[in-house]
């Protein structure tokens, strides 16, 4: 295992025995192990996850930080006020432990990158759904691409641009093709969320 192959930084906030054991094995990890005695590193954007044990659970679980909190369970019973995102049960061999930590970070990064906040909605590219509060709507990959490109544009997009860049039609195609696609999407959003203005249409084109 070569640590230079990964750009994953893990803060360890565990009891002294476990911390010392990890420190002795850190050359075998595919991540950078950061040993900590304070909470200041947890606000660092370069931190990918936090390892903690029961002894430090109260202060770690109270942190309002969008990073995976990995609880190291050394005994069968868990005495936690709040459930962590991930629990790793010991004993675990070093290769399994290494892979568990890396998988947690990669899954979190993938999920985090798949969520886009648009107005008061969440576009989940991974699940292919548009969400608002507790309501969700299943949409196609092309519809996701369409919403995403509208969201990233500072000006309305023309039908020709949408035909060519979203639905991959030539500009010679009847513009009613794109109108039909967008009409169906707008109707789905209207029926599910009672929102007629999510996608706007003007003489200049379509926008959010």
Secondary structure, DSSP 8 states (H G I E B T S, - for coil): --GGG---EEEEE--HHHHHHHHHHGGG-SSEEEE-SSSGGGG-TT--EEEE-GGGHHHHHT---SSEEEEEE-SS----SS--SEEEESS--HHHHHHHHHHHHHHHHHHHHTEEEETTEEEETTTTEEEETTEEEE--HHHHHHHHHHHH-SS-B-HHHHHHHTS---TTS-THHHHHHHHHHHHHHHHHH--S-SSEEETTEEE-
